Structure formats: C-alpha cells, structure tokens
C-alpha cells in the first residue's frame, strides 16, 4: 500500500476511529485501525465489537493495499504533526512508513486478516433523521442510564415513537430522564435500546453533522450513514421498564425557581454533603420559604434559602443531590418547576417554558 493524503482530513478520521478501538486482551487486533487503499479512496475502520466505524476519505492511491496499525500510536503521532499539510503512508515489510517533508516514522503493524468485519446493514430499508435533533435526544437522557451491566435494559437508552415525536428515555431505577424530540415519524422505526457505553462515541462521531443522516436497523444493529461515514452500534435485546406508570398524574406541592439560583444552591450544598450525598429540601408554602440543607459531621452544615413561587402542602423531603444536578444540562428554560406528591413519591423536574423534557428523582429514606 502507498497513498498520499491531506494530513488534516486523515487526522480527523483517525481521531474519530481511534476512540472506537477495543481494549480486548484476547484479540489484540481490536486495538488497531485498519487502513485499506483502493480506487481513489482510503477506508479507515475501527471496532470494539459493540461499535464499528468506517470513514472513507479521498486520497491519491499510488499502490492499493491494506494494513492494521495500533490506533493509539497512529493517532498520537498524526495529531502531533504540525508543520506538514501532506503525508505519505506506505507499507514496507508489513510495517507502516509515515513520511512528511520533515519526518519519517515506522509503526509496526498487526496481521490485517485477523481484523473482524464491521456489520453492514444492506437489505434494511433506510430512513432519515436530522442529526442534531437525534443527538439532542441522546444528550438529554443518557447520563441517567445505569452504569452496571447487571440489567442491560437499564444500562441503555430507550428510543421509541409516538404520533408526533421520537422519545428518548433512560433510567438507573433511582432517577429517570425523558426527552421528546419533534421529528417526523420514520415509517420503519420501532423501539430500540442502544447500550449506554456506546452513546458518547455515537455523539462524538455524529456531532459535526448538521444535516439529515441515513439510518438502518435490524434486530441486532443500528447503523448511521453520511457522506463517507458509516457507524454501527449493537442493539440490546431486552424490555425497557414501563416507566409511565410511576410518573405522578397530580401533585400536592409545586416550586418554581430560577434554574441558575437552584444550581448555585446545589453547588453550595455539595461542599457540606455527607457520604450519602443527602440533600434535605424544606418546602413550606404556608410560611413562604424554600430551603436546601446539607450536613456533614466532619465539615459542617449549610442552609440556603431561595426566592421562589410556592403552592400546595408543606413538605420536608431528602434526595441524593448528585442525581438532581445532572439534569440541568438538558433544560433550556431559565426557570424550572419542581413537583412533589408526598414523602415516598418521586420529584418531577421540568423547564417552565419547555415541556419536552421531564426528569424524575426518587427520594432518599432518612
């Protein structure tokens, strides 16, 4: 193989692919990026068996060929070349020689025939989604997924449709996030579960796209395509909990407060929280006060009162403050509403001017 290519395009592609390489000790070739030169293109592939990516970039192919190179070494080297626009990649004695006007480097390769194939969904009928809208849904909820692999359906993002929206949901059984994104319902879209650990890389790879992306699905995989980029992820075979039944339909207490005031109070509370991250909320509409309290026997305690609009019954209730503060990245409104329905019932957080996002947090026992 011998090709000449632009350093910037090659570097961008390698940077995306390297993050998807695997760390499987029993299959060392997974740590590699596969480079295949043919026609006028260079195909750059990486997989960790859960996620796979192929990026095609135009290059000058002097001699076609294929080589598997450790992704971290290749990416680190390419990202640290600063003064050269063009690079030449050439395989000599099964190693990759990388040349620029100022540098010559040899990187040892692994057997390319050991590199696994990336699933290609060819027979499924494609549909299109707006990339930014789809990623907005993922970004709004994925942090609420369980990080444990004990229940795969909880360590995932659940995506399904209603009449007007694609709905994204994630839960770890202590909190739940739901985001409705108004997208024209694709004909062949059914509900799917994408593994939580794949979401950051899906976001990173697709984040620069401001256009419609082509999507294909079968019972095992979902694949995204856009102008020389092909990304595929495993789908979890499982049933997501019927979370609608735990969302209260009416509330006994409501607080409306400025989002930034609430965030600032939570940051103060964090300084004095105990090992359980316990946050005490006191909402007393009868006395017109709303306060947050944290206490740590080794550090001290903090009580913070906030200006707010209150209605309903008085309530004193405890939560894990780390669960609460996570959701504000998903709320665009300046003001938020907190809805309570009694001591053992969940808290519902929404943006006052945006009803497309809902966040539910279960209370802590004292």
C-alpha positions as CSV (number, residue, x, y, z in Angstrom):
1,X,0.0,0.0,0.0
2,X,1.2,3.5,-0.8
3,X,-1.0,6.6,-0.6
4,X,-0.6,10.4,-0.4
5,X,-3.2,12.3,1.6
6,X,-4.0,15.6,3.4
7,X,-2.9,15.5,7.0
8,X,-5.9,17.4,8.2
9,X,-8.5,15.0,6.7
10,X,-6.6,11.9,7.7
11,X,-6.1,13.2,11.2
12,X,-9.8,14.0,11.7
13,X,-10.8,10.5,10.6
14,X,-8.1,8.8,12.7
15,X,-9.2,10.8,15.7
16,X,-12.8,9.6,15.4
17,X,-11.8,6.0,14.7
18,X,-9.2,5.7,17.5
19,X,-11.8,6.2,20.2
20,X,-13.8,3.2,19.0
21,X,-10.8,0.8,19.0
22,X,-11.1,-2.0,21.6
23,X,-9.1,-3.0,24.6
24,X,-9.7,-6.7,24.3
25,X,-6.5,-8.6,25.5
26,X,-7.6,-11.8,23.9
27,X,-8.0,-10.1,20.5
28,X,-5.1,-7.6,20.2
29,X,-6.1,-6.6,16.6
30,X,-9.1,-4.7,18.1
31,X,-6.7,-2.0,19.3
32,X,-5.9,-1.4,15.6
33,X,-7.2,0.9,13.0
34,X,-7.5,-0.9,9.6
35,X,-6.4,1.2,6.6
36,X,-7.4,-0.1,3.1
37,X,-6.5,1.8,0.0
38,X,-8.4,1.2,-3.2
39,X,-9.5,3.2,-6.2
40,X,-9.1,6.9,-5.2
41,X,-10.1,6.3,-1.5
42,X,-8.7,5.3,1.8
43,X,-11.1,3.3,4.1
44,X,-10.4,3.8,7.8
45,X,-12.1,1.2,10.0
46,X,-12.2,0.5,13.8
47,X,-14.3,-1.7,16.0
48,X,-14.6,-2.9,19.6
49,X,-17.3,-5.4,18.6
50,X,-20.0,-3.3,20.2
51,X,-19.4,-0.3,17.9
52,X,-17.9,-0.1,14.5
53,X,-17.0,2.8,12.2
54,X,-15.8,3.1,8.6
55,X,-14.7,6.5,7.3
56,X,-13.8,6.9,3.6
57,X,-11.6,9.8,2.6
58,X,-10.3,10.8,-0.9
59,X,-6.6,10.2,-1.3
60,X,-4.0,9.7,-4.1
61,X,-3.6,5.9,-4.2
62,X,-0.2,5.0,-5.7
63,X,-0.4,1.4,-4.7
64,X,-3.5,-0.3,-3.2
65,X,-3.2,-2.4,-0.1
66,X,-4.3,-3.0,3.5
67,X,-2.7,-2.7,6.9
68,X,-3.7,-2.8,10.6
69,X,-2.0,-0.3,12.9
70,X,-2.4,0.3,16.7
71,X,-4.8,3.2,16.9
72,X,-3.4,5.0,19.9
73,X,0.1,5.1,18.3
74,X,-1.1,6.2,14.9
75,X,-3.5,8.9,16.3
76,X,-0.9,10.3,18.8
77,X,1.7,10.6,16.1
78,X,-0.6,12.2,13.5
79,X,-2.1,14.7,16.0
80,X,1.5,15.9,16.8
81,X,2.5,16.7,13.2
82,X,2.1,20.4,12.9
83,X,4.0,21.8,10.0
84,X,3.1,19.5,7.2
85,X,0.0,19.5,5.0
86,X,0.6,16.2,3.1
87,X,1.6,12.8,4.4
88,X,2.6,9.6,2.6
89,X,1.6,6.3,4.0
90,X,3.5,3.2,2.7
91,X,3.7,-0.4,3.8
92,X,7.2,-1.8,3.7
93,X,7.9,-5.4,5.1
94,X,4.4,-5.4,6.8
95,X,5.1,-2.1,8.7
96,X,3.6,1.3,8.0
97,X,6.1,4.0,7.0
98,X,4.7,7.5,7.5
99,X,6.6,10.3,5.7
100,X,6.3,14.1,5.6
101,X,8.6,16.8,4.4
102,X,10.2,16.9,7.8
103,X,9.6,13.5,9.4
104,X,9.9,9.8,8.7
105,X,8.4,7.2,11.0
106,X,7.9,3.4,11.1
107,X,4.9,1.9,13.0
108,X,4.7,-1.8,13.5
109,X,1.6,-3.5,12.2
110,X,-0.6,-6.5,13.2
111,X,-2.0,-9.1,10.8
112,X,-4.8,-7.4,9.0
113,X,-6.6,-10.7,8.2
114,X,-7.4,-11.0,12.0
115,X,-9.4,-7.8,11.9
116,X,-13.1,-8.5,12.4
117,X,-15.7,-7.4,9.8
118,X,-18.0,-4.5,10.6
119,X,-21.7,-5.4,10.2
120,X,-23.2,-3.9,7.0
121,X,-26.9,-3.4,7.0
122,X,-27.6,-3.6,3.3
123,X,-31.1,-5.1,2.9
124,X,-33.0,-3.0,5.5
125,X,-35.0,0.0,4.2
126,X,-33.3,3.2,5.2
127,X,-35.0,6.3,6.7
128,X,-33.5,9.7,7.5
129,X,-33.2,11.7,10.7
130,X,-31.9,15.1,11.5
131,X,-28.5,14.5,13.2
132,X,-28.8,17.5,15.6
133,X,-32.3,16.5,16.7
134,X,-31.3,12.9,17.2
135,X,-28.2,13.8,19.2
136,X,-30.2,16.3,21.3
137,X,-32.4,13.4,22.4
138,X,-29.4,11.2,23.3
139,X,-27.5,14.0,25.1
140,X,-30.7,14.9,27.2
141,X,-31.0,11.5,28.8
142,X,-28.0,9.2,28.5
143,X,-26.4,10.2,31.8
144,X,-29.4,8.7,33.6
145,X,-28.6,5.2,32.4
146,X,-27.3,2.6,34.8
147,X,-23.5,2.1,34.6
148,X,-23.9,-1.5,35.8
149,X,-24.2,-4.4,33.4
150,X,-26.4,-6.5,35.7
151,X,-29.6,-5.3,33.8
152,X,-28.6,-4.5,30.2
153,X,-32.0,-2.8,29.6
154,X,-31.2,-0.2,32.3
155,X,-27.7,0.4,31.0
156,X,-29.1,1.7,27.8
157,X,-31.1,4.5,26.1
158,X,-34.6,3.5,25.1
159,X,-35.8,5.2,21.9
160,X,-39.4,4.9,20.6
161,X,-42.1,6.9,18.7
162,X,-45.5,8.4,19.4
163,X,-47.6,10.2,16.9
164,X,-45.5,13.4,16.8
165,X,-42.2,12.7,18.5
166,X,-39.3,10.4,18.9
167,X,-38.9,9.8,22.6
168,X,-35.6,9.1,24.4
169,X,-35.7,7.7,27.9
170,X,-33.1,6.3,30.4
171,X,-33.2,5.2,34.0
172,X,-31.0,3.5,36.6
173,X,-34.1,2.9,38.8
174,X,-33.2,5.9,41.1
175,X,-33.9,8.6,38.5
176,X,-35.3,8.8,35.0
177,X,-34.9,11.2,32.2
178,X,-37.3,11.5,29.2
179,X,-36.9,13.8,26.2
180,X,-39.4,14.3,23.4
181,X,-38.0,15.5,20.1
182,X,-40.4,16.5,17.4
183,X,-39.3,14.6,14.4
184,X,-41.4,13.3,11.5
185,X,-42.0,9.6,12.4
186,X,-39.9,7.3,10.2
187,X,-42.1,4.5,8.7
188,X,-40.0,1.6,9.8
189,X,-38.9,2.9,13.1
190,X,-39.6,0.6,16.0
191,X,-38.4,0.9,19.6
192,X,-34.8,0.1,20.3
193,X,-32.3,0.0,23.2
194,X,-28.8,1.4,22.5
195,X,-26.1,0.5,25.0
196,X,-25.2,3.3,27.4
197,X,-21.4,2.9,26.8
198,X,-21.9,3.4,23.1
199,X,-23.7,6.7,23.4
200,X,-20.7,9.1,24.0
201,X,-18.9,7.8,20.9
202,X,-22.1,8.0,18.7
203,X,-22.5,11.6,19.9
204,X,-18.8,12.4,19.2
205,X,-18.7,10.8,15.7
206,X,-22.0,12.4,14.5
207,X,-21.7,15.8,16.3
208,X,-20.2,17.7,13.4
209,X,-23.0,16.8,11.1
210,X,-25.7,19.5,10.5
211,X,-27.8,17.5,8.1
212,X,-30.0,14.5,7.6
213,X,-28.4,11.2,8.3
214,X,-29.4,7.8,6.8
215,X,-30.4,5.2,9.4
216,X,-30.9,1.5,9.0
217,X,-31.9,-1.0,11.7
218,X,-32.4,-4.7,12.3
219,X,-33.0,-6.7,15.5
220,X,-29.3,-6.6,16.3
221,X,-27.8,-3.4,14.9
222,X,-28.5,0.2,14.1
223,X,-26.3,1.9,11.5
224,X,-25.9,5.6,10.6
225,X,-24.5,6.8,7.2
226,X,-23.5,10.2,5.9
227,X,-21.1,11.2,3.1
228,X,-18.3,8.6,3.5
229,X,-19.1,7.9,7.2
230,X,-20.7,4.6,8.4
231,X,-21.2,4.0,12.1
232,X,-22.9,0.9,13.5
233,X,-23.9,0.0,17.1
234,X,-25.2,-3.1,18.7
235,X,-28.8,-3.0,20.0
236,X,-29.7,-4.6,23.3
237,X,-32.3,-7.4,23.2
238,X,-34.4,-6.5,26.2
239,X,-37.6,-4.9,27.5
240,X,-37.3,-1.4,29.0
241,X,-39.4,-0.8,32.2
242,X,-42.9,0.6,31.7
243,X,-41.9,3.8,33.4
244,X,-45.1,5.8,32.6
245,X,-46.9,4.1,35.5
246,X,-44.6,5.7,38.1
247,X,-45.0,9.3,36.8
248,X,-47.5,11.0,39.1
249,X,-50.5,12.5,37.3
250,X,-51.2,15.1,40.0
251,X,-49.1,17.0,42.6
252,X,-49.5,18.2,46.1
253,X,-46.7,20.8,46.2
254,X,-45.1,23.0,43.5
255,X,-42.0,25.2,43.5
256,X,-41.0,27.5,40.6
257,X,-37.4,28.8,40.9
258,X,-34.7,30.3,38.7
259,X,-32.6,27.5,37.3
260,X,-29.3,29.2,38.0
261,X,-30.3,30.1,41.6
262,X,-31.1,26.4,42.2
263,X,-27.8,25.2,40.6
264,X,-25.8,27.7,42.7
265,X,-27.6,26.4,45.9
266,X,-26.8,22.8,44.9
267,X,-23.1,23.6,44.4
268,X,-23.0,25.1,47.9
269,X,-24.9,22.1,49.3
270,X,-22.3,19.8,47.7
271,X,-19.5,21.3,49.9
272,X,-21.2,20.1,53.1
273,X,-22.9,16.9,51.9
274,X,-22.3,13.6,53.7
275,X,-21.0,10.3,52.2
276,X,-24.6,9.6,51.0
277,X,-24.9,12.9,49.2
278,X,-28.1,13.6,51.2
279,X,-29.8,16.8,50.5
280,X,-32.8,18.0,52.6
281,X,-35.4,20.1,50.9
282,X,-37.9,22.1,53.1
283,X,-40.8,23.5,51.1
284,X,-43.3,25.4,53.2
285,X,-45.8,27.4,51.1
286,X,-47.7,28.2,54.3
287,X,-44.6,30.2,55.6
288,X,-43.4,31.2,52.1
289,X,-40.0,29.6,52.3
290,X,-38.0,27.1,50.3
291,X,-34.6,25.9,51.6
292,X,-31.9,23.3,50.9
293,X,-29.9,21.9,53.8
294,X,-26.8,19.6,53.9
295,X,-24.9,18.4,56.9
296,X,-21.6,16.6,57.3
297,X,-20.4,15.9,60.9
298,X,-16.8,16.3,59.8
299,X,-17.2,19.5,57.8
300,X,-20.2,21.4,59.0
301,X,-23.6,22.3,57.6
302,X,-25.2,24.6,55.0
303,X,-28.7,26.0,54.8
304,X,-29.7,28.0,51.7
305,X,-33.0,29.8,51.2
306,X,-34.1,30.7,47.7
307,X,-36.6,33.2,46.2
308,X,-39.4,31.1,44.6
309,X,-43.1,30.8,43.9
310,X,-44.6,28.1,46.1
311,X,-48.0,26.5,46.2
312,X,-49.6,23.4,47.9
313,X,-48.8,21.5,51.0
314,X,-45.7,21.8,53.3
315,X,-43.1,19.0,52.8
316,X,-39.7,18.1,54.1
317,X,-38.0,15.5,51.9
318,X,-34.5,14.2,51.2
319,X,-32.7,13.4,47.9
320,X,-29.3,12.5,46.5
321,X,-28.2,15.9,45.3
322,X,-25.9,14.4,42.6
323,X,-28.9,12.9,40.9
324,X,-30.7,16.2,40.8
325,X,-27.8,18.4,39.5
326,X,-27.2,16.1,36.5
327,X,-30.5,17.1,34.7
328,X,-29.8,20.9,34.2
329,X,-27.7,20.3,31.1
330,X,-31.0,19.1,29.5
331,X,-33.2,22.1,30.5
332,X,-33.0,25.2,28.3
333,X,-35.6,27.3,30.3
334,X,-34.4,30.0,32.7
335,X,-36.9,28.8,35.3
336,X,-37.7,25.3,36.5
337,X,-40.7,23.7,38.2
338,X,-40.3,21.1,41.0
339,X,-43.4,19.0,41.6
340,X,-43.9,16.9,44.8
341,X,-46.6,14.4,45.7
342,X,-45.7,13.3,49.2
343,X,-42.8,11.8,51.1
344,X,-42.4,8.5,49.3
345,X,-43.3,9.7,45.9
346,X,-40.8,11.0,43.2
347,X,-39.9,14.6,42.4
348,X,-40.6,15.7,38.9
349,X,-38.4,18.5,37.4
350,X,-39.3,20.4,34.2
351,X,-38.4,23.6,32.5
352,X,-41.2,26.1,32.8
353,X,-41.1,27.1,29.2
354,X,-40.2,23.7,27.7
355,X,-42.3,20.7,28.4
356,X,-40.3,18.4,26.1
357,X,-38.0,17.2,28.9
358,X,-39.0,15.5,32.1
359,X,-36.8,14.4,35.0
360,X,-37.9,12.1,37.8
361,X,-35.9,11.5,41.0
362,X,-36.8,9.1,43.8
363,X,-36.5,10.4,47.4
364,X,-34.0,9.0,49.9
365,X,-35.0,7.4,53.2
366,X,-33.9,9.4,56.2
